Amino acid sequence: MSSRITRRSFLRNAAGAGAGLVILSNPASVWSFAANEAVAVAQVGVAGRGSWFVESILNRPSLRPVALCDVDTRRAAKAYEKYPHVPKFQDFRRMLDQQKDIEGVIVATPEFSRATIMAACIKAEKHVYGEKPLTRTPYESRVMRELATKHKVATQQGNQGSQDPRHRQAVALVQAGLLGEVREVHVWNSATRPEGDAPPEGRGDARLPSGAQPVPEYLDWDLWLGPARWREFNQGWYGGWRGFRDFGTSGLGWWGPHCANLPFRALKLVELWDATDLTPQQRSIRVTPTVPGRFVNGFPTWEMVRYDVPARGNLPPLTWTWHKGAMHFAEKALGQHPEWRDMERKPWWVHSGSVFIGSKGKLDATEYGAIWRVFPDELKSSPQIQGIRAMGHEEEWLAACRGRVQCWSRFEQSAPLNEFLMLGNVATLVAEPFTYDPVVGKVLDNDAAQAALHYEYREGWSL
């Protein structure tokens, strides 16, 4: 057909595009797939979070499952039974070598191994859908962005709220300047109503599992560890990995990509990653933690991380504060505003969300940024936010694999978001403030924080 464009030509031409809202003369050509256009997709990690993709995504007519891969054959059994004729693998490297018809890969493994798998897939010229958080370390996020840009494959992070038209309306509202100058943002996870005048001391650091146990016959322990430091098998590691810094990312990783997605995009923080025309002092982000102690093995019971963000273009400097757990600091900062002062249930008492404080208005949103309220109320009817559409998150990635659209959460956008969030985990680890230059990816004034941006992979593993 003369109207057909290739995936690579679309991505090349769209590389300089901003918000990613594409207007097409024939929208049906984006939303529908002919039978012979189904994308050949493999999935790495089919249990746990990966089971959602198995149940909800792999059966769509817009894709054709061609390989399933998991290091734990027992946990993968349900997925393997659902697709008995699809080839099965334990090692993703063998899958990439042997299954030549793979076009795209969904990577839903734990975050500590996700970056190495996604990197291998991108280098093999495969489109990649990476679950959130995209990576465990800030450095890994930088590499994901660089690889996606270099290889021009279709990428998407799994923060599905991006695909709700109401999320995109909120982005448009803020970027149209309807809130005025936004100089203060609060983002949170695991919120509860604050009790008392100050947060509790909380528990101490996590206790590490000790002792070796027999490796189950259904598990490839070496592959499960991936790039992480070697240790003998212990069910405490395998079953409780999320609670340890060597493997997990806590609230900043689990919910940050959802609830921070709206303010990060709406306030154009990604522009700092390309601000080569500014000096390091002009473009750098100051990161300051407040934690109840030192947490080297695990994560704090509660935490607050303040990011002092410099100006982006014509947008003013911004104080961005992350809260996990105790919301005492948010209560003190936000409870003074008349829009929320007399509310019986405060917006920041819910599980996750965000608040924008502007000079002309305010906006509060729940975790996915799709349910929100704006003050003054008439702003919700502004013409600048009408007529905005979106397609399903996974469907958008599949359409991008065919060169029809540019993904909203492509790695060029979502990897800097993840990098920004993981700086918060660096801050709660070192328990000291530091200054970070997003253009070069370096800490300017704290050696411990610089060292924590990444870690040495085990031999045989790389990005």
C-alpha positions as semicolon CSV with decimal commas, in nm:
position;residue;x (nm);y (nm);z (nm)
1;M;0,000;0,000;0,000
2;S;0,130;0,345;-0,082
3;S;0,033;0,480;0,260
4;R;0,241;0,224;0,446
5;I;0,544;0,352;0,637
6;T;0,817;0,142;0,790
7;R;0,869;0,125;1,163
8;R;1,225;0,257;1,139
9;S;1,134;0,550;0,914
10;F;0,856;0,652;1,153
11;L;1,081;0,635;1,457
12;R;1,353;0,826;1,276
13;N;1,118;1,104;1,168
14;A;0,947;1,117;1,508
15;A;1,267;1,119;1,712
16;G;1,248;1,492;1,764
17;A;0,880;1,496;1,856
18;G;0,777;1,611;2,203
19;A;0,460;1,499;2,371
20;G;0,389;1,206;2,143
21;L;0,028;1,297;2,061
22;V;0,003;1,201;1,695
23;I;-0,279;1,323;1,470
24;L;-0,349;1,084;1,185
25;S;-0,571;1,118;0,880
26;N;-0,682;0,757;0,918
27;P;-0,692;0,663;1,288
28;A;-0,831;0,317;1,209
29;S;-0,498;0,227;1,050
30;V;-0,334;0,271;1,390
31;W;-0,588;0,089;1,604
32;S;-0,637;-0,222;1,389
33;F;-0,407;-0,498;1,271
34;A;-0,446;-0,723;0,971
35;A;-0,405;-1,091;1,048
36;N;-0,064;-1,106;0,881
37;E;0,062;-0,804;1,077
38;A;0,048;-0,958;1,425
39;V;0,380;-0,891;1,601
40;A;0,585;-1,201;1,690
41;V;0,642;-1,154;2,064
42;A;0,847;-1,341;2,323
43;Q;0,810;-1,296;2,697
44;V;1,085;-1,327;2,957
45;G;0,945;-1,371;3,306
46;V;0,599;-1,532;3,289
47;A;0,516;-1,576;3,660
48;G;0,448;-1,313;3,925
49;R;0,389;-0,982;3,751
50;G;0,460;-1,158;3,423
51;S;0,146;-1,369;3,465
52;W;-0,066;-1,060;3,396
53;F;0,080;-1,036;3,047
54;V;0,025;-1,405;2,991
55;E;-0,341;-1,379;3,087
56;S;-0,425;-1,039;2,939
57;I;-0,185;-0,956;2,656
58;L;-0,049;-1,263;2,478
59;N;-0,395;-1,364;2,355
60;R;-0,455;-1,042;2,164
61;P;-0,492;-1,062;1,786
62;S;-0,232;-0,788;1,739
63;L;0,046;-1,018;1,857
64;R;0,158;-1,376;1,809
65;P;0,342;-1,543;2,102
66;V;0,651;-1,721;1,972
67;A;0,857;-1,792;2,287
68;L;0,818;-1,804;2,666
69;C;1,113;-1,790;2,905
70;D;1,145;-1,822;3,282
71;V;1,420;-1,940;3,516
72;D;1,163;-2,114;3,741
73;T;0,981;-2,390;3,555
74;R;0,744;-2,460;3,846
75;R;0,620;-2,103;3,870
76;A;0,603;-2,087;3,491
77;A;0,395;-2,405;3,461
78;K;0,058;-2,227;3,442
79;A;0,174;-2,004;3,158
80;Y;0,336;-2,295;2,978
81;E;0,013;-2,494;3,000
82;K;-0,184;-2,203;2,856
83;Y;0,043;-2,196;2,549
84;P;0,150;-2,560;2,504
85;H;0,276;-2,517;2,146
86;V;0,492;-2,210;2,210
87;P;0,865;-2,289;2,255
88;K;0,989;-2,269;2,615
89;F;1,330;-2,158;2,747
90;Q;1,504;-2,104;3,081
91;D;1,784;-1,888;2,942
92;F;1,685;-1,573;2,752
93;R;2,019;-1,575;2,570
94;R;1,948;-1,917;2,422
95;M;1,600;-1,797;2,331
96;L;1,742;-1,503;2,135
97;D;1,994;-1,728;1,961
98;Q;1,752;-2,003;1,864
99;Q;1,414;-1,835;1,810
100;K;1,481;-1,637;1,494
101;D;1,126;-1,509;1,437
102;I;1,110;-1,288;1,749
103;E;1,023;-0,927;1,669
104;G;0,948;-0,792;2,016
105;V;1,012;-0,900;2,375
106;I;0,814;-0,832;2,692
107;V;1,053;-0,833;2,989
108;A;0,872;-0,886;3,320
109;T;1,152;-1,028;3,536
110;P;1,256;-0,872;3,869
111;E;1,414;-0,530;3,821
112;F;1,766;-0,631;3,920
113;S;1,799;-0,851;3,610
114;R;1,575;-0,653;3,376
115;A;1,836;-0,416;3,234
116;T;2,076;-0,687;3,115
117;I;1,791;-0,872;2,943
118;M;1,649;-0,561;2,777
119;A;1,996;-0,456;2,663
120;A;2,055;-0,794;2,498
121;C;1,718;-0,774;2,322
122;I;1,772;-0,421;2,195
123;K;2,119;-0,509;2,068
124;A;1,956;-0,799;1,884
125;E;1,728;-0,540;1,716
126;K;1,417;-0,652;1,904
127;H;1,146;-0,414;2,018
128;V;1,120;-0,411;2,398
129;Y;0,840;-0,363;2,647
130;G;0,998;-0,337;2,992
131;E;0,797;-0,360;3,310
132;K;0,841;-0,093;3,572
133;P;1,063;-0,001;3,734
134;L;1,271;-0,006;3,422
135;T;1,597;-0,071;3,608
136;R;1,742;-0,095;3,959
137;T;2,019;0,165;3,922
138;P;2,041;0,514;3,768
139;Y;2,326;0,405;3,541
140;E;2,125;0,117;3,394
141;S;1,849;0,362;3,304
142;R;2,096;0,581;3,116
143;V;2,216;0,283;2,915
144;M;1,858;0,185;2,826
145;R;1,795;0,532;2,685
146;E;2,120;0,528;2,489
147;L;2,056;0,183;2,343
148;A;1,696;0,262;2,245
149;T;1,809;0,581;2,072
150;K;2,095;0,407;1,893
151;H;1,903;0,103;1,768
152;K;1,574;0,284;1,695
153;V;1,354;0,001;1,817
154;A;1,008;0,053;1,966
155;T;1,027;0,065;2,346
156;Q;0,772;0,113;2,624
157;Q;0,787;0,109;3,004
158;G;0,495;-0,053;3,180
159;N;0,338;0,249;3,350
160;Q;-0,004;0,195;3,198
161;G;-0,162;0,513;3,334
162;S;0,011;0,691;3,047
163;Q;-0,256;0,555;2,815
164;D;-0,556;0,701;2,993
165;P;-0,682;1,010;2,805
166;R;-0,744;1,177;3,142
167;H;-0,374;1,141;3,227
168;R;-0,285;1,312;2,902
169;Q;-0,546;1,581;2,967
170;A;-0,372;1,662;3,296
171;V;-0,039;1,686;3,114
172;A;-0,193;1,923;2,858
173;L;-0,354;2,133;3,134
174;V;-0,023;2,187;3,313
175;Q;0,176;2,246;2,994
176;A;-0,080;2,502;2,874
177;G;0,011;2,708;3,181
178;L;-0,337;2,689;3,330
179;L;-0,195;2,634;3,680
180;G;0,045;2,924;3,636
181;E;0,403;2,877;3,752
182;V;0,444;2,541;3,926
183;R;0,727;2,558;4,177
184;E;0,621;2,284;4,417
185;V;0,522;1,919;4,364
186;H;0,463;1,637;4,611
187;V;0,456;1,269;4,509
188;W;0,390;0,979;4,746
189;N;0,338;0,607;4,797
190;S;0,204;0,388;5,079
191;A;0,038;0,686;5,237
192;T;-0,165;0,675;5,557
193;R;-0,317;0,944;5,772
194;P;-0,032;1,087;5,983
195;E;-0,058;1,015;6,354
196;G;0,121;1,225;6,612
197;D;0,345;1,522;6,553
198;A;0,632;1,334;6,387
199;P;0,695;1,010;6,197
200;P;0,774;0,701;6,405
201;E;1,131;0,578;6,433
202;G;1,037;0,261;6,247
203;R;1,221;-0,068;6,241
204;G;1,592;-0,109;6,191
205;D;1,778;-0,225;5,881
206;A;1,681;-0,554;5,715
207;R;1,850;-0,873;5,835
208;L;2,016;-1,062;5,554
209;P;1,939;-1,432;5,497
210;S;2,220;-1,659;5,614
211;G;2,320;-2,012;5,529
212;A;2,300;-2,218;5,211
213;Q;2,001;-2,431;5,117
214;P;1,961;-2,686;4,836
215;V;1,867;-2,528;4,505
216;P;1,525;-2,654;4,389
217;E;1,547;-2,867;4,075
218;Y;1,297;-2,642;3,895
219;L;1,507;-2,326;3,941
220;D;1,819;-2,205;3,763
221;W;1,963;-2,009;4,055
222;D;2,259;-1,874;3,862
223;L;2,032;-1,729;3,594
224;W;1,793;-1,588;3,852
225;L;2,079;-1,396;4,017
226;G;2,178;-1,259;3,678
227;P;2,425;-0,972;3,723
228;A;2,385;-0,958;4,104
229;R;2,667;-1,059;4,334
230;W;2,692;-1,434;4,382
231;R;2,547;-1,589;4,697
232;E;2,434;-1,938;4,782
233;F;2,066;-2,016;4,743
234;N;1,845;-1,930;5,037
235;Q;1,468;-1,901;5,023
236;G;1,500;-1,575;5,211
237;W;1,671;-1,422;4,908
238;Y;1,445;-1,586;4,652
239;G;1,115;-1,520;4,826
240;G;1,200;-1,187;4,987
241;W;1,420;-1,019;4,725
242;R;1,207;-0,705;4,707
243;G;1,310;-0,605;5,058
244;F;1,685;-0,599;4,989
245;R;1,879;-0,324;4,813
246;D;2,080;-0,575;4,610
247;F;1,759;-0,671;4,431
248;G;1,463;-0,439;4,497
249;T;1,377;-0,073;4,456
250;S;1,108;-0,011;4,723
251;G;0,833;0,246;4,670
252;L;1,036;0,462;4,433
253;G;1,054;0,166;4,198
254;W;0,722;-0,007;4,257
255;W;0,493;0,297;4,246
256;G;0,715;0,588;4,149
257;P;0,691;0,514;3,774
258;H;0,313;0,545;3,810
259;C;0,258;0,840;4,044
260;A;0,566;1,041;3,937
261;N;0,496;0,991;3,568
262;L;0,244;1,275;3,541
263;P;0,451;1,553;3,705
264;F;0,778;1,440;3,544
265;R;0,626;1,470;3,198
266;A;0,398;1,767;3,255
267;L;0,681;1,976;3,399
268;K;0,930;1,869;3,130
269;L;1,203;1,740;3,359
270;V;1,336;1,524;3,076
271;E;1,471;1,838;2,911
272;L;1,750;1,848;3,170
273;W;1,896;1,528;3,025
274;D;1,968;1,714;2,699
275;A;2,060;2,054;2,845
276;T;2,411;2,053;2,702
277;D;2,394;2,429;2,649
278;L;2,378;2,487;3,025
279;T;2,662;2,463;3,274
280;P;2,667;2,173;3,522
281;Q;2,560;2,414;3,795
282;Q;2,262;2,535;3,590
283;R;2,131;2,190;3,496
284;S;2,210;1,984;3,807
285;I;1,957;1,840;4,053
286;R;2,011;1,859;4,428
287;V;1,886;1,547;4,610
288;T;1,831;1,560;4,989
289;P;1,700;1,263;5,194
290;T;1,522;1,257;5,528
291;V;1,528;0,905;5,676
292;P;1,500;0,755;6,027
293;G;1,849;0,602;6,015
294;R;2,100;0,414;5,797
295;F;1,958;0,139;5,579
296;V;2,233;-0,042;5,393
297;N;2,072;-0,385;5,349
298;G;1,710;-0,283;5,307
299;F;1,491;0,026;5,279
300;P;1,357;0,272;5,536
301;T;1,011;0,220;5,680
302;W;0,942;0,579;5,578
303;E;1,139;0,833;5,379
304;M;1,125;1,179;5,231
305;V;1,345;1,282;4,940
306;R;1,357;1,641;4,821
307;Y;1,472;1,711;4,466
308;D;1,565;2,072;4,392
309;V;1,513;2,089;4,016
310;P;1,653;2,379;3,811
311;A;1,465;2,577;3,548
312;R;1,377;2,404;3,222
313;G;1,341;2,652;2,935
314;N;1,076;2,901;3,046
315;L;0,966;2,683;3,340
316;P;1,080;2,801;3,685
317;P;1,291;2,605;3,934
318;L;1,095;2,337;4,116
319;T;1,094;2,173;4,457
320;W;0,984;1,812;4,408
321;T;0,931;1,606;4,724
322;W;0,889;1,230;4,740
323;H;0,718;1,076;5,044
324;K;0,700;0,708;5,132
325;G;0,513;0,596;5,438
326;A;0,467;0,871;5,696
327;M;0,302;1,178;5,542
328;H;0,372;1,423;5,824
329;F;0,582;1,650;5,604
330;A;0,325;1,654;5,325
331;E;0,051;1,722;5,578
332;K;0,240;2,023;5,707
333;A;0,311;2,156;5,357
334;L;-0,025;2,090;5,193
335;G;-0,272;2,112;5,479
336;Q;-0,239;2,490;5,488
337;H;-0,392;2,530;5,143
338;P;-0,762;2,624;5,156
339;E;-0,849;2,379;4,877
340;W;-0,764;2,088;5,107
341;R;-0,769;2,232;5,458
342;D;-1,129;2,143;5,539
343;M;-1,146;1,815;5,348
344;E;-1,244;1,523;5,569
345;R;-1,020;1,292;5,368
346;K;-0,701;1,449;5,237
347;P;-0,577;1,357;4,886
348;W;-0,238;1,257;5,027
349;W;-0,390;0,997;5,259
350;V;-0,460;0,766;4,965
351;H;-0,215;0,493;4,861
352;S;-0,023;0,689;4,595
353;G;-0,057;1,015;4,411
354;S;0,076;1,361;4,333
355;V;-0,003;1,728;4,394
356;F;0,091;2,032;4,183
357;I;0,103;2,375;4,350
358;G;0,078;2,651;4,089
359;S;0,054;3,029;4,112
360;K;-0,293;3,023;3,950
361;G;-0,426;2,683;4,051
362;K;-0,362;2,344;4,204
363;L;-0,410;1,985;4,090
364;D;-0,412;1,659;4,282
365;A;-0,407;1,316;4,117
366;T;-0,420;0,952;4,223
367;E;-0,145;0,702;4,150
368;Y;-0,184;0,663;3,774
369;G;-0,248;1,031;3,711
370;A;-0,580;0,943;3,548
371;I;-0,816;1,053;3,826
372;W;-0,756;1,412;3,928
373;R;-0,914;1,729;4,060
374;V;-0,815;2,080;3,967
375;F;-0,872;2,409;4,146
376;P;-1,031;2,630;4,031
377;D;-1,285;2,377;3,908
378;E;-1,356;2,549;3,575
379;L;-1,010;2,458;3,448
380;K;-1,129;2,102;3,385
381;S;-1,343;2,237;3,099
382;S;-1,060;2,429;2,932
383;P;-1,052;2,390;2,552
384;Q;-0,679;2,305;2,566
385;I;-0,756;1,961;2,713
386;Q;-1,051;1,858;2,500
387;G;-1,042;1,592;2,227
388;I;-0,734;1,409;2,359
389;R;-0,732;1,038;2,277
390;A;-0,508;0,745;2,357
391;M;-0,488;0,376;2,276
392;G;-0,409;0,091;2,514
393;H;-0,056;0,091;2,655
394;E;0,047;-0,245;2,517
395;E;-0,143;-0,187;2,192
396;E;0,050;0,136;2,145
397;W;0,378;-0,055;2,175
398;L;0,259;-0,313;1,922
399;A;0,154;-0,034;1,685
400;A;0,496;0,125;1,733
401;C;0,657;-0,207;1,640
402;R;0,482;-0,163;1,305
403;G;0,593;0,200;1,273
404;R;0,249;0,353;1,323
405;V;0,298;0,561;1,638
406;Q;0,562;0,675;1,883
407;C;0,525;0,530;2,233
408;W;0,433;0,769;2,511
409;S;0,659;0,589;2,760
410;R;0,938;0,509;2,517
411;F;1,274;0,470;2,688
412;E;1,389;0,814;2,569
413;Q;1,123;0,950;2,809
414;S;1,076;0,679;3,071
415;A;1,442;0,593;3,132
416;P;1,521;0,947;3,259
417;L;1,211;0,922;3,479
418;N;1,341;0,596;3,625
419;E;1,692;0,741;3,661
420;F;1,547;1,038;3,850
421;L;1,354;0,811;4,084
422;M;1,646;0,577;4,151
423;L;1,852;0,878;4,263
424;G;1,613;0,880;4,558
425;N;1,721;0,528;4,652
426;V;2,084;0,638;4,628
427;A;2,000;0,925;4,864
428;T;1,832;0,704;5,126
429;L;2,130;0,465;5,108
430;V;2,403;0,722;5,168
431;A;2,173;0,931;5,393
432;E;2,341;1,248;5,268
433;P;2,254;1,516;5,012
434;F;2,429;1,528;4,676
435;T;2,419;1,711;4,344
436;Y;2,358;1,519;4,022
437;D;2,432;1,629;3,665
438;P;2,177;1,452;3,439
439;V;2,362;1,531;3,117
440;V;2,675;1,336;3,210
441;G;2,516;1,109;3,473
442;K;2,756;1,193;3,755
443;V;2,737;1,307;4,117
444;L;2,939;1,625;4,154
445;D;3,000;1,641;4,529
446;N;2,957;1,307;4,708
447;D;3,184;1,009;4,641
448;A;2,958;0,761;4,820
449;A;2,659;0,864;4,609
450;Q;2,865;0,847;4,292
451;A;2,972;0,492;4,378
452;A;2,609;0,394;4,441
453;L;2,491;0,492;4,092
454;H;2,579;0,141;3,976
455;Y;2,757;-0,174;4,092
456;E;2,999;-0,424;3,942
457;Y;2,822;-0,704;3,757
458;R;2,921;-1,064;3,796
459;E;3,155;-1,202;3,533
460;G;2,966;-1,290;3,217
461;W;2,701;-1,019;3,259
462;S;2,701;-0,680;3,092
463;L;2,490;-0,412;2,935
